Each structure stands twice: as structure tokens, then as C-alpha cells.
Amino acid sequence: MEFLARNQNADRVCEGISKIGYKFHAAIEDIIDNSVAAGAKNISVQFVLEEGANLSEKSKVRLLRINDDGKGMSNEIAANSLDLGADSAYEENSLSKFGFGLKSAGFSLGRTVTIYSKQDGVYTEKYFLDRDVIKEKNTYGVCVQHLDEEERALIKAESGTIVEISKIREPHDSTNRIIKELRERLGVIYHDFMLNEGLSITLVVKNKEELIQPKDILFWGQALHGYDPDNYDAKKPCKVIDKDIEISPTVDTKVKVRAVIFPQERMSQFQAFSEDERAAIKSYDISRKNNGFFIFRNNRLIRWGDLLGIAGRDDIGFRARIDIYTCHDEILQVDVSKQNLDLSEHFLDALQMNCRVPLSQAREAFDKCKDILDVNGGEEGLKTSETLETIPEEDPDLDYETVDKKEQTERRTKNQQKTSKEDIDKEDLPEDDKTVDTPVSEDDVPVPAITYVEPVFKKVRYSDKINKSVIFCSEIDIEHGVYIRINKNHLFYNLVLKSLPEADPTRVAIESLLHSLAVGEKKTEENLQSVKYETILEIFDKYHRVSSYNLENWASRNQDLF
């Protein structure tokens, strides 16, 4: 037999492995897998943004850095880790599989993938894959540089590894959106590792750290033992499946399946429940994106909320967990991304049979919630703030090549300074904006503490301390972007908004409309460089007074509508 070696386009190969279906957050998660597989107990994911950018702007991440305290690497292993299809002997039930994860995930995020490490106090060189260099040389290979002191200092543990992704692909989501996805997912994905092996994952952005909390997607420990239709109080989840199901008639192996049903999410606003009960229901995050089947491989989540043709979109209260392991990979045809697999018809048929009654119970529980639900109550503006959290603030007419970046930055700074403490009373601010005393030990020595990022930055707030006769004031936060303060003294609030329940779709729509007008105002102030900044401020001040006056006049003349 004759064997003919053929040429390959190295850059096209890199492009190919970068497009196997990663979302931004999923690629970061795949890199975290390597740290977990290396026995890391502490992992940080740092976002370095373009100077002056806030968290609501799209395509502003310039560097991603994943830092762990795992077993570390030697120079040889660090270099080998950047090989395509790294020849590694993975431990049983490892999170790794084919040796493509770091390269495929890294290149899906950016054009440069860098790795350097420290093992028992000994540092490696810095190894990096650069798509531009690979394209120029038309050969797959790594670049090598000595570590500088600043880079060495980043690895604080005796052993550990850093992966950096730079030349980040554009466009990409706002930092807020990416962090929100990771915040919601990481605690679920690595729940078992956090709970049983002491794993800690921290998100770092703008010198703020957020420690991810483990989250059992089933809330199994809080769930009631079975669903009792006569006594169900619509407060807690209920266990409805806990059994092993055969995966194939030809292979003697089974998989563990557990399932729970939940009350309606709106029960978190039911005023007859205690504050703790409402908070617990809120924490269940009952929604369409969180229903269906959650598939774990080696105790790591690989499929999020798949309906599998068994549950429906409206079965919002049904949630199940399926556990598979490396021994199931061949049967289920687990792919390179470890996110896609093929469940056998035999297993799906058995699963469907076991889910018939639980799905019926989930629908019945939702109906019981409807019977007792009081739609009134809740915190003003919170629901709208949740819907706005990941919406980017953009100027559709902005030409990035012609904008004077220096002037834009100066205007943005003035815009932020204009939102002064004299104008906004502390009562209007969310908890993370208020002054908090630094905890001290018995010796009066400050105790280091992690700064936790609030799950929801309130982009819609209500205030009775606005002295102007306007319906809302546009404000800006240096990290989170634009928010509004709605005037509780304005007639439109007292006649229209106040009468609508919190989270009512009409109220959410009105609040979102006012916020979008505020975004338009702030982006115009920042980017309309053909007009003097002071002139723009005068125009918008006049605009607010005239439009708010006319809105109040309309409300006064149409009170009979309400």
C-alpha cells in the first residue's frame, strides 16, 4: 500500500475547529474543564475590557484570563497541551476527551491562545498559538517567550496554570450578558464539584470579584417527597422521579434519572407567603429556559434543558437530571465539544413512559398556582430591570471609524459626573451602591472580603425626591450604563403606573419604553460630536420639561380611562 501525505491549510484547520458550535460562555466553560481536570480548587475568570468601556456595551472584551491552582505543568506538557489532538492518557471519568478542547474553545473566543504554568515552584515558558502567525507561516505551531515578572506574579499558588485568550472575536455580547450567562450556569454545571470537592470559581471584572455559588438545578434537598394534589401549597418543588433506566437492550448498563416539578414563578410575588418563601421560589428560576432534561457527564452538566421530544415548551414546571459517565460515551456518541450526544430510542421510549405521570402532575401543580395567585405586589421596576439586564445600549448610526474616541471619552466622563450624589438620594440606590462598613477583626484589622456583584442592577428605579416636573430622569452608571429614575410625584405615575401590578406586561412595556428613551438621550449626548455638548444638554432639558408637561396634561384630562 502506498501512502501519500497531503498538504493542509493550517489556518483553515484552526478556523474549522473553532466553529464546532461553541457559544461564548460555553467556550469559557470548556477551558474551565481543563482546570477542574487538573485538580484545581480555585479558578478565576477575569475579563479585561477596552479602556473606558462599561458592562452594557457590546464587543468590549479585550482579554480573557483563566487562572487556576491545579497541579501545574512542565514545559513539555504545556507545549503538548497546544498540540491538535493532544496525546494524553485521561483519567477515568475525566472531563476531557479528544484533546481538542483548549484549542477549539480558545480559537472560538479569539485569535491568540496563550498558556503558561508553574509546577512545584518552577515556571514554564509562555507558549501561545497565534492565528496570524500560523496563517503567515502556513504551519501549525506555537510561539515561545520567556515569562516576565508581572506574568509570574499572576500565579500565586505553588502550582497552577493560566490560559489567556486575546484578539477576541467580534462581534460578541456585552460583558453584562456574558457574565449573566456564566453566573446562571457555572454554579449548576459544576455543582457537584463545588459541593463535594471544594471547587471555587470567581468571576473578575473591573477589580470586582464575584464568587459563584453552587446551585442544584433540581433543588433536590428542598423538594417535597412526592406530589400531593390535595395538600400542595405551591411553595416548594416536589420529587416525582428517582430511578435507574436502561440505556440499551444490548448493553447491561443503566443511567440515573431524577425529576422534580415546581410551582409557578409568579408565586414569588404572592403576598400571603413569607419573605423567605417568596425568595426561595424566586431562586428556583422557573422559566422556559430551565425546563426539560439536564444531562450530566461525569458530574459535569453538558446539556441544558433539552426537551428530548418528551416535555413541551409549556411544561415550565418540569425539570429532570440524567447522569451519564465515560462508559456511556461510545453508546451515546458523545462528540468533541462534549455537548452533543445521541440517546437511543430504547432509552427515550422508557424515559417517556416514566415521565407521563410527572408531566401531568407538573401541569396540575401550575393550575393550582393559578387558583391562588395574587398578581399584585413586588418591587417596582425589578421585573423590567431583569428584562433590560442583558440588552446592549447601542447607537445604530454610530460609525466607529469616524468617531473621535478622545472626545467620546470626555463626553462620557462628563455624563457620568453629571449624575451627582446631590441629585440622587441614597434611598434611591440599590444596596451595592450604598456605603458599607468594612468588616474588622477583633484586633481592628480589616478582614479581606469578596465584593459580590448584585444579580440585578436596577435600571428602572422610582423616586419621590425628584424636584423637577418630569416623568423620569436619565442617569448613567460607570459600569452598568444607563438607568432611569421615575418620578413618583408625577401624575402619570400616580394615575397609570402605580395602578398596574409590578411585573404586569403593560407596566414592563412602559418602563422599558422610558428606559429606551433614556438610552437614546445618553448615546446622543456621547456621540453627537457635531453639536456642542452643553447645547445638547440644554435641548434635552427642554425636551424633558415639555414632554413631561404634555404627558401630565393628558393624564389629567383622561382620568376617567383609569
Secondary structure, DSSP 8 states (H G I E B T S, - for coil): ---------HHHHHHHHTTSS--HHHHHHHHHHHHHHTT-SEEEEEEEE-TT--TTSSS-EEEEEEEE-SS---HHHHHHTTSTT------TT-S--SS-HHHHHHHHHEEEEEEEEEETTEE--EEEEEHHHHHHHTS---EEE---HHHHHH--SSSEEEEEEEEE-SS---HHHHHHHHHHHHHHHTHHHHHHH--EEEEEETTEEEE-----TT-TTTSBSS--TTT--SSS-EEEEEEEEEEETTEEEEEEEEEEE---GGGGG-TTS-HHHHHHHHHT--SGGG-EEEEEETTEEEEEEE-TTTS-TT-TTEEEEEEE-GGGHHHHT--TTSS-----HHHHHHHHHHHHHHHHHHHHHHHHHHHH-----S-TTHHHHHHHTT-----TT--TTTS-HHHHHHHHHHHHHHS-TTTS-GGGS-GGGS-----B-TTS-B--------S---SEEEES---SS-SEEEEEETTTEEEEEEETTSHHHHHTGGGS-TT-HHHHHHHHHHHHHHHHHHHHHHH-TTS-HHHHHHHHHHHHHHHHHHHHHHHHHTGGG-
